Amino acid sequence: MAKTAFAKKLDIIQAEAHTYLRQVGYRKKGRTFNKSLDSGLIHVVNFQMGRRSLSGQFTINLGIFIPEIYKLLWFWEEDEPKFVDHGDCEIINRIGDLKPSSEDLWWDLKKNTRRLSKTIMVHLDKYGLPYLNKLNTQEDIIQEWNKHGDTVGFNHRSGLSVAILLAKSGQEEKAQSLLINEYELHIDEPYAEFVSSIAKKLDISLERNI
């Protein structure tokens, strides 16, 4: 299928970003960039074109792939993907969320391509990569969540996600406390059974110690 004029313009903008991101360790596939870290985490930068009312616009998604969580929650019998899409990430933020104004930021591809490229580079350098580079290890993520909670970019099950990281790092008591809280908070919901199933895989009891 032939590319639209908007897609071709985004290709130009993305090519400049590729030059920059490649220098700091990212590799590219399609509209997504991955950087694999020694900790096993993968930083993800994704260019997303808008649809319907957002047609002709684009935004940037930033994600952190956490293999321990990905395997335990969804694909425990499979290896992690060879290249990670932002939808596979446990932590996701749009770049506009990281600005002091915290806005759902989309750029208009009808505007000057060169100016858009410069704007994107500024946003990646000022907001995108500093955010990702704060979260290079599992312990970084735990500490950031302790300080800022879900604003780190976790989804609604952040307590469960952090509990998994704690358990995998040998902090079983803290993991147990979080799992019990998650379970009791949702005791009348199907989600509680999901938490229970994860606790069993981690070999952690949901009974409070007396």
BABAMI-849149 format. One record per residue: residue in one letter; x, y, z of N, C-alpha, C in turn. Coordinates in steps of 0.1 Angstrom, whole numbers, padded with zeros to 4 digits, always signed. Example, Ala and Ser with C-alpha at 12.3 -4.5 7.8 and 13.67 -1.06 7.14 Angstrom:
<sites>
a+0132-0057+0078+0123-0045+0078+0132-0033+0078/s+0128-0022+0071+0137-0011+0071+0129+0000+0079/
</sites>
This chain:
<sites>
m+0008-0012+0000+0000+0000+0000+0009+0013+0000/a+0006+0022-0009+0013+0034-0010+0012+0042+0003/k+0023+0049+0007+0023+0057+0019+0016+0070+0016/t+0009+0075+0026+0002+0088+0025+0013+0099+0026/a+0009+0112+0022+0018+0123+0023+0022+0125+0038/f+0012+0123+0047+0015+0125+0061+0025+0114+0066/a+0024+0102+0061+0033+0091+0065+0047+0095+0060/k+0048+0100+0048+0061+0103+0042+0068+0115+0050/k+0060+0124+0055+0065+0135+0063+0070+0130+0076/l+0063+0121+0082+0067+0115+0095+0080+0107+0093/d+0081+0100+0081+0094+0093+0078+0106+0102+0079/i+0104+0114+0074+0115+0124+0074+0119+0128+0088/i+0108+0131+0096+0110+0135+0110+0117+0124+0118/q+0112+0112+0115+0117+0100+0123+0131+0097+0119/a+0135+0100+0107+0149+0097+0102+0159+0105+0110/e+0155+0118+0113+0164+0126+0121+0165+0121+0135/a+0153+0117+0141+0153+0111+0154+0161+0098+0154/h+0161+0091+0144+0169+0078+0143+0184+0081+0144/t+0188+0091+0137+0202+0095+0138+0207+0098+0152/y+0198+0105+0159+0201+0108+0173+0200+0096+0182/l+0189+0089+0181+0187+0077+0190+0197+0066+0188/r+0201+0064+0176+0211+0054+0173+0224+0057+0180/q+0228+0069+0181+0240+0073+0188+0240+0070+0203/v+0228+0068+0209+0227+0065+0223+0222+0051+0225/g+0223+0042+0215+0221+0028+0217+0208+0022+0213/y+0200+0030+0206+0187+0025+0201+0187+0019+0187/r+0180+0008+0185+0178+0002+0172+0164+0004+0168/k+0161+0004+0155+0148+0008+0149+0141-0004+0142/k+0128-0004+0143+0120-0013+0135+0106-0005+0133/g+0104-0002+0120+0091+0005+0118+0092+0019+0124/r+0081+0022+0132+0081+0034+0139+0085+0033+0154/t+0092+0023+0157+0095+0020+0171+0110+0018+0173/f+0116+0023+0184+0130+0022+0187+0131+0014+0200/n+0141+0006+0201+0144-0002+0213+0158+0000+0218/k+0160+0001+0231+0174+0001+0237+0174-0009+0248/s+0182-0020+0246+0183-0030+0256+0194-0026+0267/l+0190-0028+0280+0199-0025+0291+0205-0037+0297/d+0216-0035+0304+0222-0046+0311+0213-0053+0322/s+0203-0045+0327+0194-0050+0337+0183-0059+0331/g+0182-0059+0318+0172-0067+0312+0160-0059+0307/l+0159-0046+0313+0149-0037+0308+0151-0033+0294/i+0141-0029+0287+0142-0023+0274+0134-0010+0273/h+0141+0001+0269+0135+0014+0268+0130+0014+0253/v+0118+0020+0252+0110+0020+0240+0106+0035+0236/v+0109+0039+0224+0104+0051+0219+0096+0048+0206/n+0083+0053+0206+0074+0049+0195+0067+0062+0189/f+0068+0063+0176+0061+0074+0169+0047+0068+0165/q+0037+0075+0169+0023+0070+0166+0016+0080+0158/m+0011+0076+0146+0002+0085+0138-0012+0084+0143/g-0019+0095+0142-0032+0096+0147-0042+0090+0137/r-0054+0087+0142-0065+0081+0134-0077+0089+0136/r-0087+0088+0127-0100+0095+0128-0098+0110+0131/s-0102+0115+0142-0102+0129+0145-0087+0134+0146/l-0078+0125+0148-0064+0129+0150-0056+0126+0137/s-0063+0123+0126-0056+0121+0113-0048+0133+0109/g-0035+0130+0104-0026+0140+0101-0018+0146+0112/q-0019+0139+0124-0011+0143+0135-0003+0131+0140/f+0006+0133+0149+0014+0122+0155+0018+0126+0169/t+0021+0116+0177+0026+0118+0190+0038+0108+0193/i+0044+0109+0204+0055+0100+0208+0051+0093+0221/n+0052+0079+0221+0050+0071+0233+0064+0067+0238/l+0065+0066+0251+0077+0062+0257+0074+0050+0267/g+0081+0039+0266+0078+0028+0274+0090+0021+0280/i+0087+0013+0290+0098+0005+0296+0092-0009+0297/f+0099-0018+0290+0096-0033+0290+0103-0039+0301/i+0095-0047+0309+0101-0053+0321+0099-0068+0319/p+0109-0076+0316+0107-0090+0312+0101-0098+0323/e+0105-0096+0336+0100-0104+0347+0085-0103+0347/i+0080-0091+0345+0065-0089+0346+0058-0095+0333/y+0064-0092+0322+0058-0097+0309+0057-0112+0309/k+0067-0119+0314+0067-0134+0314+0057-0139+0324/l+0057-0133+0336+0049-0139+0347+0035-0136+0345/l+0031-0124+0340+0017-0121+0339+0011-0127+0326/w+0018-0128+0315+0012-0132+0303+0018-0144+0296/f+0031-0144+0295+0038-0154+0286+0049-0162+0293/w+0046-0168+0304+0056-0174+0312+0062-0186+0306/e+0057-0191+0295+0063-0203+0288+0070-0198+0276/e+0071-0185+0273+0077-0180+0261+0088-0171+0264/d+0097-0169+0255+0108-0159+0256+0102-0145+0253/e+0109-0135+0258+0105-0122+0255+0106-0119+0240/p+0098-0110+0235+0099-0107+0220+0113-0102+0216/k+0117-0105+0204+0130-0100+0199+0130-0085+0197/f+0118-0079+0194+0117-0065+0193+0104-0061+0200/v+0105-0051+0209+0094-0048+0217+0086-0036+0212/d+0073-0038+0211+0064-0027+0208+0060-0020+0221/h+0056-0007+0220+0052+0000+0232+0040-0006+0239/g+0032-0013+0232+0021-0020+0238+0025-0032+0247/d+0037-0036+0246+0042-0047+0254+0048-0042+0267/c+0049-0029+0269+0056-0023+0280+0046-0022+0292/e+0052-0024+0304+0045-0023+0316+0044-0008+0321/i+0053+0000+0317+0053+0014+0320+0052+0022+0307/i+0042+0030+0305+0040+0038+0293+0036+0052+0296/n+0043+0062+0290+0039+0075+0291+0040+0082+0277/r+0031+0091+0274+0032+0099+0262+0041+0111+0266/i+0049+0116+0256+0059+0126+0259+0053+0138+0265/g+0041+0142+0261+0034+0154+0266+0031+0152+0281/d+0029+0140+0286+0027+0138+0300+0039+0142+0309/l+0050+0143+0303+0062+0145+0310+0066+0160+0311/k+0059+0168+0304+0061+0183+0305+0054+0188+0317/p+0059+0199+0322+0053+0205+0334+0038+0208+0332/s+0033+0211+0320+0019+0213+0317+0011+0200+0316/s+0018+0189+0315+0012+0175+0314+0000+0175+0304/e+0003+0175+0291-0007+0176+0281-0007+0164+0271/d-0018+0161+0266-0018+0150+0255-0014+0157+0242/l-0001+0156+0240+0005+0164+0229+0006+0157+0216/w+0000+0163+0206+0000+0157+0192+0005+0169+0183/w+0014+0165+0174+0019+0175+0164+0012+0173+0151/d+0010+0185+0144+0003+0186+0131+0013+0184+0120/l+0011+0173+0112+0020+0171+0101+0018+0180+0089/k+0008+0189+0090+0006+0199+0079+0016+0210+0081/k+0022+0211+0093+0032+0222+0095+0046+0218+0089/n+0055+0228+0089+0068+0227+0083+0075+0215+0089/t+0080+0207+0080+0087+0194+0085+0100+0197+0092/r+0108+0207+0087+0120+0210+0094+0118+0215+0108/r+0108+0224+0110+0105+0229+0123+0100+0218+0132/l+0092+0209+0127+0087+0198+0135+0098+0189+0139/s+0108+0187+0131+0119+0178+0134+0127+0184+0146/k+0129+0197+0145+0137+0204+0156+0129+0203+0169/t+0116+0205+0168+0107+0205+0180+0108+0191+0186/i+0107+0180+0178+0108+0167+0183+0121+0164+0190/m+0132+0169+0184+0145+0166+0190+0146+0173+0203/v+0141+0185+0205+0141+0192+0217+0133+0184+0228/h+0121+0179+0224+0113+0172+0233+0119+0159+0238/l+0125+0152+0228+0132+0139+0232+0144+0142+0241/d+0151+0153+0238+0163+0156+0246+0160+0161+0260/k+0149+0169+0261+0145+0176+0273+0136+0168+0282/y+0127+0160+0276+0117+0152+0284+0118+0137+0282/g+0119+0133+0270+0118+0118+0267+0129+0110+0273/l+0142+0113+0269+0153+0104+0273+0156+0106+0288/p+0156+0119+0293+0158+0120+0308+0148+0111+0316/y+0136+0111+0312+0126+0102+0319+0130+0088+0318/l+0133+0083+0306+0137+0069+0305+0150+0066+0312/n+0159+0075+0312+0173+0072+0318+0172+0072+0333/k+0162+0077+0339+0160+0076+0353+0156+0062+0357/l+0152+0054+0348+0146+0041+0351+0155+0030+0343/n+0167+0028+0348+0176+0019+0341+0176+0005+0347/t+0171+0004+0359+0171-0009+0366+0158-0011+0373/q+0155-0023+0377+0143-0027+0384+0142-0019+0397/e+0154-0017+0404+0154-0010+0417+0151+0005+0414/d+0155+0010+0403+0151+0024+0400+0136+0025+0399/i+0130+0016+0393+0115+0016+0391+0108+0015+0405/i+0113+0006+0413+0107+0005+0427+0108+0018+0434/q+0120+0024+0434+0122+0036+0442+0114+0047+0436/e+0113+0048+0423+0105+0059+0417+0090+0057+0420/w+0085+0045+0420+0071+0042+0424+0069+0046+0438/n+0078+0043+0447+0077+0046+0461+0075+0061+0463/k+0082+0069+0454+0082+0083+0456+0069+0089+0449/h+0066+0084+0437+0056+0091+0429+0044+0083+0425/g+0043+0071+0429+0032+0062+0426+0029+0061+0411/d+0017+0060+0407+0013+0057+0393+0018+0067+0383/t+0022+0079+0387+0026+0089+0378+0039+0085+0371/v+0046+0074+0376+0057+0068+0369+0053+0064+0355/g+0040+0059+0354+0036+0055+0341+0030+0041+0341/f+0029+0035+0353+0023+0022+0354+0008+0022+0351/n+0003+0011+0347-0011+0010+0345-0018+0008+0359/h-0031+0004+0359-0039+0004+0371-0034-0007+0381/r-0026-0017+0376-0021-0028+0385-0007-0025+0390/s-0004-0013+0392+0010-0010+0396+0014-0017+0409/g+0005-0019+0419+0009-0026+0431+0013-0040+0428/l+0006-0047+0419+0010-0060+0415+0023-0060+0408/s+0025-0051+0399+0038-0050+0391+0050-0048+0400/v+0049-0039+0410+0060-0036+0419+0062-0048+0428/a+0051-0055+0432+0053-0067+0440+0061-0077+0433/i+0059-0079+0420+0066-0089+0413+0081-0085+0412/l+0084-0072+0410+0098-0068+0410+0104-0070+0424/l+0097-0067+0435+0102-0069+0448+0105-0084+0450/a+0096-0093+0447+0098-0107+0449+0110-0112+0441/k+0111-0108+0428+0122-0112+0420+0136-0107+0425/s+0135-0096+0433+0148-0091+0438+0151-0096+0452/g+0143-0105+0457+0145-0111+0470+0139-0104+0481/q+0130-0095+0479+0124-0087+0489+0109-0093+0491/e+0109-0105+0496+0096-0112+0497+0086-0106+0506/e+0091-0101+0518+0081-0096+0528+0074-0083+0522/k+0082-0075+0516+0076-0063+0510+0066-0067+0498/a+0070-0077+0491+0062-0082+0480+0049-0087+0485/q+0050-0095+0496+0038-0101+0502+0029-0090+0507/s+0034-0080+0513+0026-0069+0518+0018-0062+0507/l+0025-0060+0496+0018-0054+0484+0007-0063+0478/l+0011-0076+0477+0001-0085+0471-0011-0086+0480/i-0010-0087+0493-0021-0088+0502-0030-0075+0501/n-0023-0064+0500-0031-0052+0499-0039-0052+0486/e-0032-0056+0475-0039-0057+0462-0051-0066+0462/y-0049-0078+0469-0059-0088+0469-0071-0083+0478/e-0068-0077+0489-0079-0073+0498-0087-0061+0493/l-0079-0052+0485-0086-0040+0479-0096-0044+0469/h-0094-0056+0462-0102-0060+0451-0109-0073+0454/i-0111-0076+0467-0116-0089+0471-0129-0094+0465/d-0138-0084+0461-0150-0088+0455-0150-0087+0440/e-0138-0086+0434-0137-0084+0420-0129-0096+0414/p-0131-0099+0401-0123-0110+0395-0108-0108+0395/y-0104-0095+0396-0090-0092+0397-0083-0098+0409/a-0090-0100+0420-0085-0106+0432-0080-0120+0429/e-0087-0128+0420-0083-0141+0417-0070-0141+0408/f-0069-0131+0400-0057-0129+0392-0045-0126+0401/v-0047-0118+0411-0036-0115+0421-0032-0128+0428/s-0042-0135+0432-0040-0148+0439-0032-0158+0430/s-0035-0158+0417-0028-0167+0408-0013-0163+0407/i-0010-0150+0407+0003-0145+0406+0011-0148+0419/a+0004-0146+0430+0011-0149+0443+0015-0164+0444/k+0007-0173+0438+0010-0187+0438+0022-0190+0430/k+0023-0183+0418+0035-0185+0409+0048-0180+0416/l+0046-0170+0425+0057-0164+0432+0060-0172+0445/d+0051-0181+0448+0052-0189+0460+0051-0180+0473/i+0042-0171+0472+0040-0161+0483+0026-0163+0488/s+0024-0164+0501+0011-0166+0508+0004-0152+0509/l-0009-0153+0507-0017-0141+0509-0024-0140+0523/e-0019-0148+0532-0024-0148+0546-0015-0138+0554/r-0021-0130+0561-0013-0120+0570-0006-0128+0581/n+0006-0124+0584+0013-0130+0595+0008-0123+0608/i+0005-0131+0618+0000-0126+0630+0011-0125+0641/
</sites>
